[in-house]
Amino acid sequence: QVHLVESGGGLVQAGGSLRLSCAASSAIFSINAMGWYRQAPGKQRELVARITTRCRTNYADSMKGRFTISRDNAKNTVYLQMNSLKPEDTAVYYCHSEGRAGSYWGQGTQGTVSS
């Protein structure tokens, strides 16, 4: 049973933008916080941004001011708008859901930033 489905990754030049989407099943979206993590080659998975059911957000320091997380409760979808992208933002981006409904990961979507 698939709970999280990501889309929106791709290749972009430095300074460009990408918008990631993660569609979740309604059963978990309504009661879980949603977040985005990323994992670059040879590095550990790290938090990018997180948003609660009440739309409280937090970001990793290196993403503040460049990335924006949001959620559309009508569509059971969480978004990650990434602007001013840098080559070091290249990674697989994972959607994550955590809360009373359990913990779930998406399959990941590749984001590549060329210099």
C-alpha positions as YAML, in Angstrom:
chain: A
units: angstrom
residues:
- id: 1
  name: GLN
  ca: [0.00, 0.00, 0.00]
- id: 2
  name: VAL
  ca: [1.55, 3.26, -1.18]
- id: 3
  name: HIS
  ca: [1.06, 6.15, 1.19]
- id: 4
  name: LEU
  ca: [3.31, 8.87, -0.26]
- id: 5
  name: VAL
  ca: [3.94, 9.63, -3.94]
- id: 6
  name: GLU
  ca: [6.49, 12.28, -4.88]
- id: 7
  name: SER
  ca: [6.92, 14.15, -8.13]
- id: 8
  name: GLY
  ca: [8.63, 17.22, -9.50]
- id: 9
  name: GLY
  ca: [12.31, 16.42, -9.42]
- id: 10
  name: GLY
  ca: [14.55, 17.07, -12.38]
- id: 11
  name: LEU
  ca: [17.58, 18.88, -13.71]
- id: 12
  name: VAL
  ca: [17.98, 22.62, -13.33]
- id: 13
  name: GLN
  ca: [20.81, 25.12, -13.64]
- id: 14
  name: ALA
  ca: [22.25, 26.87, -10.64]
- id: 15
  name: GLY
  ca: [20.03, 29.76, -9.61]
- id: 16
  name: GLY
  ca: [16.95, 28.03, -10.94]
- id: 17
  name: SER
  ca: [13.92, 26.59, -9.20]
- id: 18
  name: LEU
  ca: [12.19, 23.27, -8.68]
- id: 19
  name: ARG
  ca: [8.87, 22.47, -7.08]
- id: 20
  name: LEU
  ca: [8.39, 19.09, -5.49]
- id: 21
  name: SER
  ca: [5.02, 17.59, -4.68]
- id: 22
  name: CYS
  ca: [4.06, 14.74, -2.39]
- id: 23
  name: ALA
  ca: [0.57, 13.30, -2.50]
- id: 24
  name: ALA
  ca: [-0.46, 11.43, 0.62]
- id: 25
  name: SER
  ca: [-3.35, 9.21, 1.53]
- id: 26
  name: SER
  ca: [-6.04, 11.17, 3.33]
- id: 27
  name: ALA
  ca: [-5.86, 8.89, 6.34]
- id: 28
  name: ILE
  ca: [-2.38, 10.05, 7.24]
- id: 29
  name: PHE
  ca: [-2.31, 13.54, 5.77]
- id: 30
  name: SER
  ca: [-5.03, 14.86, 8.05]
- id: 31
  name: ILE
  ca: [-3.31, 13.93, 11.30]
- id: 32
  name: ASN
  ca: [0.40, 13.74, 10.49]
- id: 33
  name: ALA
  ca: [3.11, 16.31, 10.12]
- id: 34
  name: MET
  ca: [4.73, 16.28, 6.69]
- id: 35
  name: GLY
  ca: [8.31, 16.90, 5.78]
- id: 36
  name: TRP
  ca: [11.02, 16.75, 3.18]
- id: 37
  name: TYR
  ca: [14.42, 15.21, 3.67]
- id: 38
  name: ARG
  ca: [17.28, 14.85, 1.25]
- id: 39
  name: GLN
  ca: [20.26, 12.61, 0.79]
- id: 40
  name: ALA
  ca: [23.25, 13.55, -1.31]
- id: 41
  name: PRO
  ca: [25.74, 10.94, -2.55]
- id: 42
  name: GLY
  ca: [27.98, 9.80, 0.27]
- id: 43
  name: LYS
  ca: [26.09, 11.81, 2.88]
- id: 44
  name: GLN
  ca: [23.49, 11.10, 5.51]
- id: 45
  name: ARG
  ca: [19.85, 11.89, 5.01]
- id: 46
  name: GLU
  ca: [19.04, 15.33, 6.41]
- id: 47
  name: LEU
  ca: [15.93, 17.32, 7.19]
- id: 48
  name: VAL
  ca: [15.05, 20.00, 4.67]
- id: 49
  name: ALA
  ca: [11.74, 21.30, 6.01]
- id: 50
  name: ARG
  ca: [8.75, 20.19, 8.02]
- id: 51
  name: ILE
  ca: [5.17, 21.39, 8.37]
- id: 52
  name: THR
  ca: [2.64, 20.42, 11.00]
- id: 53
  name: THR
  ca: [-1.09, 19.95, 10.56]
- id: 54
  name: ARG
  ca: [-1.45, 23.50, 11.85]
- id: 55
  name: CYS
  ca: [1.03, 24.74, 9.22]
- id: 56
  name: ARG
  ca: [3.84, 25.47, 11.62]
- id: 57
  name: THR
  ca: [7.06, 25.17, 9.70]
- id: 58
  name: ASN
  ca: [10.71, 24.66, 10.40]
- id: 59
  name: TYR
  ca: [13.66, 24.57, 8.05]
- id: 60
  name: ALA
  ca: [17.25, 23.50, 8.03]
- id: 61
  name: ASP
  ca: [19.42, 26.58, 8.35]
- id: 62
  name: SER
  ca: [20.96, 26.24, 4.89]
- id: 63
  name: MET
  ca: [17.49, 26.22, 3.26]
- id: 64
  name: LYS
  ca: [15.97, 29.17, 5.08]
- id: 65
  name: GLY
  ca: [15.02, 31.93, 2.70]
- id: 66
  name: ARG
  ca: [15.41, 29.72, -0.37]
- id: 67
  name: PHE
  ca: [12.98, 26.85, 0.24]
- id: 68
  name: THR
  ca: [9.31, 27.01, 1.18]
- id: 69
  name: ILE
  ca: [7.19, 24.13, 2.40]
- id: 70
  name: SER
  ca: [3.43, 24.27, 2.19]
- id: 71
  name: ARG
  ca: [0.47, 21.94, 2.34]
- id: 72
  name: ASP
  ca: [-2.87, 21.81, 0.56]
- id: 73
  name: ASN
  ca: [-5.29, 20.00, 2.82]
- id: 74
  name: ALA
  ca: [-7.94, 19.77, 0.09]
- id: 75
  name: LYS
  ca: [-5.51, 17.86, -2.14]
- id: 76
  name: ASN
  ca: [-3.68, 15.93, 0.60]
- id: 77
  name: THR
  ca: [-0.47, 17.26, -0.89]
- id: 78
  name: VAL
  ca: [2.64, 18.86, 0.51]
- id: 79
  name: TYR
  ca: [4.91, 21.00, -1.64]
- id: 80
  name: LEU
  ca: [8.51, 22.10, -1.50]
- id: 81
  name: GLN
  ca: [9.34, 25.18, -3.54]
- id: 82
  name: MET
  ca: [13.08, 25.43, -4.01]
- id: 83
  name: ASN
  ca: [14.56, 28.66, -5.34]
- id: 84
  name: SER
  ca: [18.09, 29.94, -5.89]
- id: 85
  name: LEU
  ca: [19.29, 26.39, -6.21]
- id: 86
  name: LYS
  ca: [22.95, 25.54, -5.83]
- id: 87
  name: PRO
  ca: [24.91, 22.53, -7.06]
- id: 88
  name: GLU
  ca: [25.20, 21.39, -3.44]
- id: 89
  name: ASP
  ca: [21.42, 21.05, -3.35]
- id: 90
  name: THR
  ca: [21.76, 18.05, -5.66]
- id: 91
  name: ALA
  ca: [20.24, 15.08, -3.83]
- id: 92
  name: VAL
  ca: [17.43, 12.59, -3.71]
- id: 93
  name: TYR
  ca: [14.54, 14.31, -1.97]
- id: 94
  name: TYR
  ca: [12.24, 12.21, 0.18]
- id: 95
  name: CYS
  ca: [8.79, 13.01, 1.45]
- id: 96
  name: HIS
  ca: [8.14, 11.96, 5.04]
- id: 97
  name: SER
  ca: [5.04, 11.76, 7.16]
- id: 98
  name: GLU
  ca: [5.11, 11.26, 10.90]
- id: 99
  name: GLY
  ca: [2.52, 11.36, 13.65]
- id: 100
  name: ARG
  ca: [-0.33, 9.39, 15.20]
- id: 101
  name: ALA
  ca: [-0.92, 7.63, 11.88]
- id: 102
  name: GLY
  ca: [2.62, 6.24, 11.88]
- id: 103
  name: SER
  ca: [5.82, 7.02, 10.03]
- id: 104
  name: TYR
  ca: [6.09, 6.77, 6.25]
- id: 105
  name: TRP
  ca: [8.63, 7.55, 3.54]
- id: 106
  name: GLY
  ca: [8.17, 8.22, -0.13]
- id: 107
  name: GLN
  ca: [10.27, 6.57, -2.79]
- id: 108
  name: GLY
  ca: [12.36, 9.68, -3.40]
- id: 109
  name: THR
  ca: [12.76, 12.02, -6.35]
- id: 110
  name: GLN
  ca: [16.07, 13.16, -7.80]
- id: 111
  name: GLY
  ca: [16.89, 16.83, -7.93]
- id: 112
  name: THR
  ca: [20.05, 17.78, -9.82]
- id: 113
  name: VAL
  ca: [21.51, 21.28, -10.00]
- id: 114
  name: SER
  ca: [24.16, 21.90, -12.62]
- id: 115
  name: SER
  ca: [26.80, 24.60, -12.27]
...
